[in-house]
Amino acid sequence: MQVYKKIMHIITLIEEVVLALASVLVLVLTFGNVIARYIFHHSWGFVEEIVVAVFVLISLLAAGVAARTGDLVNLALVPDHVGPGTRKVLNIISTVIAVIYSLILAWQGLGRMGADHTFSPILHISKSLFWSFVLIGGLSLALHFIENCIDFCVEDSAKEEAKS
């Protein structure tokens, strides 16, 4: 379990660096495009292609990082009103469902990568690159959902032992 936590810590650090760089890229390109429109009266057409693709990556990676800490939006109506044993079972069930969804998302990204042989209209970049962001995001989500569930179960077990 400690090895998994160390690996996930490294993955999370990489994701956070990618998120920071991607956010800066979007900011610089969008700001540059605004300046180009107002000063030169000419828009950079390629910015939209890059920004849309990078936003997909940012959204999915950020969701994965949020899932790691349990900060992803969820509905805790039922778990807040049941005992610890039932709460653990509900957490495991929701994790299984979330991991299945995440792996389907990753599988679809992989399938689209192989099937989409088209190129973006302005930059002529293979759309497979953009679909790889869906694959990466789906895998990130699955790994972080699993990590969150492990943390929840370990924390819950520690609480039960402390009560004894």
C-alpha atoms as one frame of an Amber mdcrd trajectory, in Angstrom:
protein
   0.000   0.000   0.000   2.882   2.375   0.766   4.372   1.726  -2.674   1.053
   2.659  -4.308   0.904   5.863  -2.244   4.464   6.807  -3.281   3.728   6.131
  -6.946   0.508   8.141  -6.741   2.355  10.993  -5.025   4.795  11.152  -7.949
   1.949  10.941 -10.477   0.105  13.731  -8.667   3.199  15.946  -8.699   3.531
  15.388 -12.449  -0.176  16.133 -12.936   0.087  19.325 -10.913   3.049  20.507
 -13.007   1.174  19.676 -16.219  -1.907  21.498 -14.901   0.124  24.571 -14.014
   1.922  24.634 -17.376  -1.311  24.003 -19.295  -3.065  26.809 -17.411  -0.207
  29.206 -18.151  -0.267  28.142 -21.821  -4.006  28.836 -22.070  -3.591  32.180
 -20.318  -0.685  33.306 -22.514  -2.317  32.195 -25.769  -5.685  33.722 -24.913
  -4.144  36.993 -23.720  -1.883  37.101 -26.775  -4.876  36.532 -29.019  -6.783
  39.381 -27.353  -3.798  41.708 -27.781  -3.392  40.616 -31.411  -7.064  41.344
 -32.101  -7.022  44.811 -30.550  -3.590  46.004 -31.682  -3.145  44.274 -35.031
  -6.847  43.688 -35.810  -5.991  40.094 -36.622  -6.877  37.033 -34.571  -4.654
  34.004 -34.128  -6.799  31.203 -35.543  -4.728  28.414 -34.052  -5.415  29.520
 -30.467  -8.923  28.073 -30.387  -7.687  24.633 -31.479  -5.017  24.513 -28.806
  -7.103  26.031 -26.009 -10.055  23.672 -26.512  -7.778  20.614 -26.500  -5.807
  21.795 -23.484  -9.037  22.579 -21.601 -10.043  18.922 -21.992  -6.723  17.894
 -20.471  -7.024  20.463 -17.660 -10.608  19.428 -16.851  -9.891  15.717 -16.658
  -6.575  15.971 -14.796  -8.020  18.454 -12.310 -10.970  16.121 -11.739  -8.497
  13.305 -11.059  -6.551  15.377  -8.545  -9.838  16.398  -6.895 -10.953  12.758
  -6.765  -7.715  11.939  -4.933  -8.672  14.080  -1.963 -12.403  13.433  -2.160
 -13.024  17.005  -3.286 -14.779  15.987  -6.477 -18.435  16.945  -6.340 -20.511
  14.190  -4.798 -23.771  13.729  -2.985 -23.260  12.641   0.617 -26.923  12.570
   1.585 -27.074   8.850   2.274 -23.522   8.226   3.602 -23.909  10.990   6.193
 -26.904   9.204   7.732 -25.614   5.627   7.968 -23.157   3.801  10.194 -19.441
   3.424   9.457 -19.781  -0.111   8.075 -22.481   0.886   5.614 -20.545   4.039
   4.735 -17.514   1.905   3.848 -19.643  -0.381   1.643 -21.223   2.628  -0.103
 -17.779   4.142  -0.655 -16.495   0.923  -2.220 -19.582   0.637  -4.459 -19.274
   4.251  -5.615 -15.550   3.765  -6.227 -16.191   0.683  -8.359 -18.767   2.592
 -10.413 -16.456   5.621 -10.760 -13.485   3.453 -11.783 -15.603   1.608 -14.369
 -16.764   4.951 -15.779 -13.186   6.270 -15.831 -11.877   3.172 -17.593 -14.684
   3.380 -20.175 -13.683   7.017 -20.723 -10.048   5.983 -21.151 -11.041   3.124
 -23.475 -13.095   5.500 -25.611 -10.157   7.902 -25.788  -7.884   5.069 -26.881
 -10.436   3.891 -29.451 -10.839   7.391 -30.864  -7.070   7.795 -31.013  -6.892
   4.768 -33.285  -9.967   5.582 -35.337  -9.573   9.332 -35.905  -7.059   9.830
 -38.703  -8.056  13.430 -39.335  -6.063  16.555 -38.638  -7.001  19.844 -37.037
  -8.012  22.418 -39.665  -5.496  25.153 -38.869  -2.419  23.557 -37.300  -2.815
  20.197 -39.080  -2.077  18.322 -35.859  -3.369  14.778 -35.683  -6.598  14.686
 -33.694  -5.273  11.518 -32.111  -3.111  13.767 -29.948  -6.214  15.510 -28.652
  -7.947  12.174 -28.009  -4.915  11.074 -25.995  -5.906  13.728 -23.460  -9.152
  11.806 -22.858  -7.172   8.583 -22.381  -4.782  10.253 -19.926  -7.646  11.897
 -18.044  -9.616   8.664 -17.749  -6.604   6.798 -16.377  -5.886   9.634 -13.952
  -9.453   9.552 -12.684  -9.407   5.774 -12.197  -6.107   5.816 -10.297  -7.204
   8.642  -8.029 -10.612   7.126  -7.298  -8.836   3.937  -6.203  -6.391   5.922
  -4.077  -9.227   7.840  -2.420 -11.078   4.622  -1.618  -7.951   3.067  -0.099
  -7.386   6.194   2.000 -11.024   6.169   3.124 -10.924   2.498   4.123  -7.593
   2.856   5.956  -8.786   6.009   7.739 -12.098   4.386   8.628 -10.320   1.303
  10.005  -8.015   3.528  12.072 -11.039   5.344  13.527 -12.671   2.031  14.457
  -9.461   0.823  16.145  -9.154   4.090  18.078 -12.692   3.661  19.430 -11.914
   0.151  20.690
